[in-house]
């Protein structure tokens, strides 16, 4: 279990999480800042034949081959072509107990902010257009809703199977 998951399960009053906020498909997401290794401008992407659209590319990060993930696929969002605001957020996640470096496409990176864990709520069971198990929670920051994705579930084998849209064709 990650630190963020433990904090969210029973957040002490007044505790905050330092998070990088980024935009995907017009929605604001937050990733625990301690996971973020660096933020890159767009770099050349090598497409991987027959790979799922969610993990269809590889990038070079300081001489290291890094898979590039597009969370918009998992969240059933439109995938516009990259523009001047598009960034790659390089993060480290634990997968099967092993650290893994992954790049995440972001339409725009906003800021690093303290998110009060007391504002965190479970994703509603109705009215959501995303799979509930992909959302760790929804917090508020300056009267705006911030989605905390469940990165472990999204990147796990369980999260990659089933009715998920990550086998859609790339456009």
Residue, then its C-alpha position, 0 to 999 in steps of 0.5 A: x500500500x502506498x503512503x497516499x493510500x494509507x493517508x487517505x484511508x484515515x486522514x488525521x485532521x489538518x493533514x495535507x498531501x503535497x501534490x502535482x496538479x495536472x489537466x487531462x481532458x478538461x479535468x484536474x488530477x493530482x499526483x502525490x508530488x513525491x512520486x514525480x521525478x521530472x516534467x518534460x516537454x514533448x519528446x519523440x515517442x516510439x510506438x510499440x506495435x500491438x500494444x494497448x493504446x494506454x501504454x502504446x509508446x516508449x520514450x528516452x528519459x536520460x538514456x533510459x527506456x521508459x513506457x509512456x502511458x495515456x491516462x485519458x484512455x483509461x478515463x475514456x477521454x478524447x485524445x487531442x494531438x499534443x500542443x504547446x502545453x502538453x507535458x510528460x510527467x515522469x513518475x515512479x510507482x510500485x508495481x508488484x512490489x518493484x519500483x517502475x518509472x513511467x511517463x504520463x501524458x498531461x494536457x497541461x501541468x498546473x502547480x504543486x499544491x497542498x491538498x487538505x486530506x480532510x476534503x477528500x471524499x470517495x468517488x460517487x457511485x452514480x454520475x461518474x463517467x469513469x471506473x470507480x476503482x480507477x479513482x482513489x478519491x475526489x478532493x477540493x482545492x480552491x473550490x475546484x474538484x481534484x481527482x486523485x487517480x488510483x495509479x496502482x490499480x490503473x497500472x496493475x494487470x487487473x486494471x489492464x483487463x476487462x471492459x477497460x477502453x485501453x484496447x481501442x485503436x490509436x488515432 
